[in-house]
């Protein structure tokens, strides 16, 4: 059996079971991203299906970026379901927070699972993505933001650089230090700009280096890199704004 599915994906989340943004394509089902319908960094084979659909039907699925924490005010605050998904109370471990993260899991937030009626182990599931639409944040007046991580990760991080040297996590930037040995890990925050009814391009707003911090569970993150000075951070932001 080959199951045929068509999916419209919406970034971020809205009120459960209500479209997050005007949709130009009508679908048979709508799956909202909530603390009950997402998993952090893992496809859980034992998790009950969040919804069921038939072969040939269509579904709109809300998806949430794991980069939301790069700018809480622009990408999380004011969006109730996203706030709940990211909720992490001081003193809680990774496995105790609102959406748990287990050891060995990845970083991405996955919506689902979706069950296909009559599908059996060994069957093929053919999925067609018919549209992608960023989710406006109601807390930002309907504007949409995203981020890009300037870094190596996964395979590149484990295998090292082309010249054989090890990849070193470091804060700082060429603009801030003038030494040419910075910009190893940095975040650029973008705003998505519309042309008509569609998002057309992303405009950089500002950039910052990865800081040293302690997460709510008490784990020190990126401890091997020095904190960037506020003066250097302001200089980076001016450079990015000047480029736009």
N, C-alpha and C positions, 0 to 999 in steps of 0.2 A: 504494500500500500504506500502511496505517496500522498501525504497531506499537504494541501496548498493553503497558505495563510498570507494575508496582506496586513501590514502593520503601519500605522501612523504614529510616530514617536514625538512626544512633547518633552522638552527639557524642564527640570524642576517639578514642582507639585502644586496642586490646588486643593480646593475643597473636595473631599472624596466624592466620586461619581459625577462630578460636574467638570466640563471642559475648562482647562486653565486659560485658554486663549481662543479667539474665534477660529473655527476649523472650516476649511474650504472643502474637505472631503468627509462625507457622512460614513460612519462605520457601524458595524453590527453591535460592537461591544466597546466599553470604556473601562480601562483598568487604571485607577489612581494609585500614585505612590504614597504609601503611608507606612507607619512603623510596623504594621501587620503584613504588608505586601512586599516589603523589600528585605534583602539580606545584604550584609556587608562583606564583600570579598569572597563569596562562596556560592556555588550552586548546590543547595541542600537537597539531596535526593529523597530525604525523609520528610521534607516540608510539604504540607497539604497544598493543593493547587489554589492559587488566588482567584482563578476563574476558569471556566470551561467553555470551549468553543468547538464548532464543527469545521471540518475541512471545507475550504472555499469561503469561509466567513472572514470578516475584517474586524480589526480591533485597534483602538487608540490606546497606547501605553504611555503613561508618564514615566520619565526617567529622571534621576537626580544625580548630579555630578558629585564626585567625592572631593572636588576642589572647592566646594562652597566655603570651607573654613579659611580660604586664602583672603577673603574679605567678608566677614560676618555681616556687616551693615548692608552691603550691596546684594549678597547672594543668599542670605538665610533670614535675617531679621525682617519681620513683617509678613513672612509666608508661613502660616501656622503649621502646615504639615512638615515642611522642611525644618522648621524649628524643632519639632518633635523628633524627627529622624536624627538630627544632630545633637540632641540633648545629651549632655554628659556631666553629671553632677560631681563636684569635687569629692574625692575619696573613692569613687567607683573605679573598678578595674575595667579593662576593655570588654571583658565578658559580661559585665554587670550593667553597662550603659543601655540606653533605650533600644538601640539596634546593636546587639552584641557583635564583637569581632573576635573570632577564635584564632588560636595559634596556627600559623602556617597558611592563613587565608590571604587573599589578595587585597587590593585597595578599592576596587570599584563597587558601587552600590547597584545591586541587581533587583529589578522589579519582576515579580512572579513567584512561583512558576505558573505557566499556563498549560492546562490540560487540553489535549485534542481528542475529542470523542472518537472511539473505535481505533485509535492508534495503538500498535503493539510494539513490544521490544523488537528492534531490527528494522522497523519501518523507517522510511525517509520522511522528513518534514521539510517541505520547501517553503521558505519565508520570503515574501516580497515586501521590501520597505518602500511605501508609496509616497511618503513625505516626512520631513523633519522640520519641526517648528520650535524655536526657543521659547521658554516660558517667561513672560513678563513678571517681575516681582511686584506684587501689590504694595509692598512696603517702600518701594522706590518709585511710586507713581506710575507703575506700568513699564518702567525701563528694564532692560535685560542686560546682565553682566556675566562675564565668564573670565577664566584665567588661562594662562599658558605657563607651564613649568619649563624653565630653561635649565635642563639637567640631563644627566645620563641615569638610566635606571634599568633594572632587570638584567638582561644579558650583557649590555654594554658595561654596566657597573661591575659585574662579576669578572669579566674578561680583561678589563683594563683598556688603556688607550692604544692607538695604532702603533706608537713607537715602543710599546712594551711596558711603559710606566703604569703604575697603579692609579686608578681614579681616586682623587681625594676630595671629600666634601669640604667646601670652604665657603665662607661668606665673603662679601666685598664685591667690588666691581672695578673695571678698568677706569670708568669715569671717576670713581671715588678715590682710588689709590694711585692711578697713573703709572702703575708698575707693570701692567699687562698680564698679571698672574691672577686676576680676579675673575668675576662672572663665571663661577663654576656652578652655582645654583642660584636661581633668581626667579621671581614670579612677576609676570606682567598682567595687570588687570585690564580687561577690555570692556567696552560697551558695544553691544550689537545695535547697528543702525538700520532702520527700515527704509525701503524704497517701495512705496505703495503698500501692499499687504504683506510683503515678504521681507525677512531680514536679508540685507544685501552685503554688508561688510561689518568688520569689527574695528573699532577705533581704540588704540591704546590710551589708557587714562594715567597710569603710573606704574612704576616698577620698584620692587624692593628685594633685598637679599634675604635668604632664609635665616631667621633668628635662632638663637639658643633659647629654649623654653622648657618648662615643666608642664606635662599634660595633667588633666584633672586626676588621673590615677596615680600621680606622683613620679612618673618616669621622665628622666631628663632626655630631651631630644636635641640632636645636633650639637652635643656638648663640645666636640672637637673644634668648632669654629668660633672665632671671637664675634661678639655683637658689633654690628655696624653702628657708627655714630649717627645721631639725628642729622647732623650737618651733611654727612655723606649721603644719607637717604634723600634729603631735600634736593641735593645736587643731581641725583639720579632722576628724580621726578621732573625737574626742569628740563633735563635732556630729552626725556621721553615726550613731554608735552611739546617741546620745540620741534620734534620730528614729525608732528601731526599737523 
